[in-house]
Amino acid sequence: MTKLVMFTLGVLCALPSFAFDQPRIVVLDRARDFGPHIRRAAENLKLNVEFHETHTTPHFTVNLGPKFETVAAQVMHRKVTGRAEDARLELREAATRKVLTSHEFRMGTDDSSRRAAAKEFVLKLRQHLDPAEPAAFEVRE
């Protein structure tokens, strides 16, 4: 009888390790026009991620914002480089709001530049979520 109880307890304790890997939930918070491009790039890479506009308990959030936090820094950058401000896509942990990874890029007006920026961001997202994955892989467009 005790062997049966011990065996049953062992099997019950091991069950969670056989559970399927649940997808990570990412909220596209202030991602503007980049939402569809990010979703498509993640789908092409077959990431185990679900994107939502709102969710009660997300794992991560994605924010699109300016590269510089202050107006003075933006003006100084424009004076020194002669270019308009660059943008930054950030992946934040939802619980702590800590920035886990970010991608800085030149904000373009056409869809091809947005697709390229979203693809690069999703590649960084994949490296963050699956650090054991090999770095050589191909992305379809």
N, C-alpha and C positions, 0 to 999 in steps of 0.2 A: 504494500500500500504506500509506504513512504517513497519508494522508487518512482511509482506512478505520479505522486504529487510533485516530487522534485523534477521529474521530466516535464510535467505540465507547466510548472513555474518557469523552467528554462525556456520552453517553447514560447510562452507568453511574453517573457522578457525580450526574446529575440525578434518578435514580430515587428516592432517599429523599425528595425534596421532593414527589413524587406519592403517597407512601404515605398511607393513611387515618389519620385522627386517632384514636389509640388512646384508649379511655376511661381516665379517671383512677380509681385505686383508692383508696377511702376505707374505713377500718376504723372501725366503730362501737364504739369502746372506752369502756366505762362510760357508755353512752347510755341504759341502762335501758329504760323504756317508750317512749322517743322514736324508736327504730329504725324501726318500721313507718310512723310519721308522717313521718319525714324521707325515707324511701324513696318514699312516695306523693307527697310534694310535689316531689321531684326528678323523678319520673316525669312528673308533670303539666307541669313546666317543660321537659321533654325535655333534661335535662342529660346531657352525655356523661360520666357518672360511674357506677362500679360500687361498690355497698356490700357489704361483707363483715363477718362477725363477727371472723374472723382471716385474716391473709394474711402471706406471708413478706416481700414487698417492696411495701408500700403507698406511695402518694404522700402521703396525708394521714390523720390520725386525728381523730375527733370525740369530745370528752369532755363529759360533763355534770357540773357541780360547783357548789358554792356560790359566790355572788358574792364573798364575803369569804374570805380565806385563813386568818385567825386567828379564834379564838373570841372574843377581846376585841373585834374589829371587828364581829362579828355581834351581840354583846350591845349594843354602843354604837349600832349601827344600829337595833336593836329598841327601845332606850330613847328615841332621838331621834324616830323615825318612828312608833313604836307598831305596826309591822308585823313579820311574821315575815321571815326571810331570803329574798332573791330568789335565783334560780338563773342559771347562765350556761352556754350551749352554746359550745364553743370548737372551731375548726378549727385543727389544728396540722400543721405540716410534719413528716412522719415522720422524716426524716433528722436534722433539727436540733432538733425539739420546740419550735420557735418558734411562737407564736400568730400566725396569719395574720389571722383575723377571729373575732369573738365576738358573741354576742347575749345580752343580759341581759333577763330577763323574770321575771314573777311566776309562781311555780309554782302551778298550779291542780290541783284534784282531778278535774276532768272531762276527757273526751277532746277537747272542743271547744277548751279553752284550750291543751291540748298540741298539737293540730293547728295552731292559730294561731301558737304559738311555733315549731314546726317549720317552718311556711311562711315566717315571717320569717327564720329562720336560713338556709333554703335560698335565699332571695332574696339574702342577703348572700354566701352561697357562690357563687351565680351571678355576682354582681358581681365577686367576687374571681377566679373562673376565666375569665370572659369580660369584661374591662373595656371592650372595644370595643362590646359589645351595647348597644342603646338601653335607657334606663331604663323606658320605658313598655311594659309587657306585662301580660297578664291571667293570673291563676292560677285554675285550676278546682279545685273541692273535690270 
